[in-house]
């Protein structure tokens, strides 16, 4: 009986993680020029990137109440992500944390989640608040000290209509293999004062960054060994 209950629990868990998302896949678009990571989402810099124009509210259903759009692209070296977060009350945007890797739970923030294995596993979560404060959540079993693999960068700006953010994430942090053609990705925006989360892809009534869309068509060159020097 206990074995039956355990098996049933596993089946339920697998079913919950395999819920469909919309869209199931998005195309990878390679950038010929790297955007400048300064928090200003310039249309010319991001013209070659994939525009994600619609985010969804998994609690209320349907589209996000506060318009949000993102841009996603890559080069041979890194992933580039940008967010434009409109806000009808920009003076109420919450951004207090300034120390890197501090808890951003009470700040407005955006998240780029990526599963290098594209299997719906717990993803790397790259977060930034409107002040440009960065936080990285590393999945269990992954390399915790990413400084040995290189750093990632981000910047943000508060504007008259909301705020914007940009990220650069080197592939070497993720240990993506040469020849790999897809990643699992999800993007999110959090507004703590509204207690709302906006997601892409559309996960229906489920809220989980393990429910990802497949980012397909990536071409990653074979890498040579590199030396990273850090202060002792």
Secondary structure as GFF3:
##gff-version 3
##sequence-region A 1 232
A	DSSP	alpha_helix	2	17	.	.	.	ID=ss1
A	DSSP	beta_strand	25	27	.	.	.	ID=ss2
A	DSSP	beta_strand	50	52	.	.	.	ID=ss3
A	DSSP	beta_strand	68	74	.	.	.	ID=ss4
A	DSSP	beta_strand	78	86	.	.	.	ID=ss5
A	DSSP	three_ten_helix	90	92	.	.	.	ID=ss6
A	DSSP	beta_strand	109	115	.	.	.	ID=ss7
A	DSSP	beta_strand	124	129	.	.	.	ID=ss8
A	DSSP	beta_strand	134	137	.	.	.	ID=ss9
A	DSSP	three_ten_helix	146	148	.	.	.	ID=ss10
A	DSSP	beta_strand	153	159	.	.	.	ID=ss11
A	DSSP	beta_strand	162	170	.	.	.	ID=ss12
A	DSSP	alpha_helix	171	174	.	.	.	ID=ss13
A	DSSP	beta_strand	182	191	.	.	.	ID=ss14
A	DSSP	beta_strand	196	200	.	.	.	ID=ss15
A	DSSP	beta_strand	213	216	.	.	.	ID=ss16
###
